[in-house]
Amino acid sequence: MKNDHEVLRMRRERSNGKTQEQAAARAGMSVRTARHYERLGQLPSQTKQPRTHRTRPNPFAGDWAWVVAQLERDAALQAKTRFAELVQRYPGRYQPNQLRTLQRHVASWRAQFGPAREVMFAQVHHPGARGQSDFTHMEDLQVTLAGLPFAHLVYHFILTYSNVEAIQLCFSESFEALAEGIESCLWQVGGMPQLHRTDNLSAAVVKIAAAGERVYTDRYLGLMAHYPMQPSTNQPGIAHENGDVEQAHYRFKEAVDQALRLRGSRDVADRAAYTRWLEQLVRQRNATRAVRWAEERLTLQPLPTTPLDPTQELTVTVSRFATIRVLRNSYSVPSRLIGQTLLARVRAETIERSLGPSPLMHIPRLRAAPDT
């Protein structure tokens, strides 16, 4: 049987004025075959009929009822698992190279009788419409500072249209870290989208009501009022609704890992050097998004005239043990302050203590206890 290429060549020769004998000779076929395809008016591939019969017996016919029962009982069981069970049940009946056959049969059964699957709809992004953010842990990259393990997170913000991103180094998922992260990232990109979506962080969401509506914390609503963006979160357990930033996490950490491998060491001199290195990496990644970014930056809302400088102010009393309690953690203070009432201004990483209008000192914020 001739193939499409040979018949097409015969047709070209005929259209160029060659006789049937000449066209057949140039296409490598007999005059009779050339005459047949001229009369047929179809290519060889167009004359093939789909096969409706099996070329060989189904090796799983005797056990197919058992396979179907397993499929109906637990759809998560893989064909490979079922095949291993058949091999164990009936030694010598099945060979390893028959696994692929069972997988094809199972796939065909799922297509005809299996349960409905979740349908994903492509998201259409518009410039300036949406930003997404979340925290991502960086411990798996095994970065060290001056030889010591550096446990840290990155607050990661992206604009979903251009995929331009910004980051802020942090050490917890507290409200202060969230607020400082949002503020820093918005000022890095130089504008605000209309909507800000994040995960259901306790720093932003008090609860999810029975009807599904979110009840946001007063502090988060205040943050969204200063940086006027409509707050939004994904449905619980449906991570793909925040999928842009989740994918950005993966790609960003992959880029960090590759850059660390390229430099030949995961050790950095200090935090400042590491921060500068990460920010340079982000600038390089954003440079590849220049076309869409040029379009999106024109649609962003302008920033407020000044940053918010988010802090939490708490009034605490120095105990007789010369300690104060701030958000479930105890801090030592000079004994001369016993009995005094102090104002503690809580930031993501530090606590500023004041006595009246006079600031006393800054101390590092402890990370051992959960933030509230």
Secondary structure as UniProt FT lines:
FT   HELIX           4..15
FT   TURN            16..17
FT   HELIX           20..27
FT   HELIX           31..40
FT   HELIX           44..47
FT   TURN            59..60
FT   HELIX           61..63
FT   HELIX           64..73
FT   TURN            75..76
FT   HELIX           79..89
FT   TURN            91..93
FT   HELIX           96..98
FT   HELIX           99..113
FT   TURN            127..129
FT   STRAND          130..137
FT   HELIX           139..141
FT   STRAND          144..145
FT   TURN            146..147
FT   STRAND          148..149
FT   STRAND          153..159
FT   TURN            160..162
FT   STRAND          165..170
FT   HELIX           175..189
FT   STRAND          195..198
FT   TURN            202..204
FT   STRAND          205..208
FT   TURN            210..211
FT   STRAND          214..216
FT   HELIX           218..226
FT   TURN            227..228
FT   STRAND          230..233
FT   TURN            236..237
FT   HELIX           239..242
FT   HELIX           243..263
FT   STRAND          267..268
FT   HELIX           271..287
FT   TURN            288..289
FT   HELIX           290..296
FT   HELIX           297..299
FT   STRAND          312..317
FT   TURN            320..321
FT   STRAND          323..326
FT   TURN            327..328
FT   STRAND          329..332
FT   HELIX           335..337
FT   TURN            338..339
FT   STRAND          341..346
FT   STRAND          350..355
FT   TURN            356..357
FT   STRAND          358..364
//
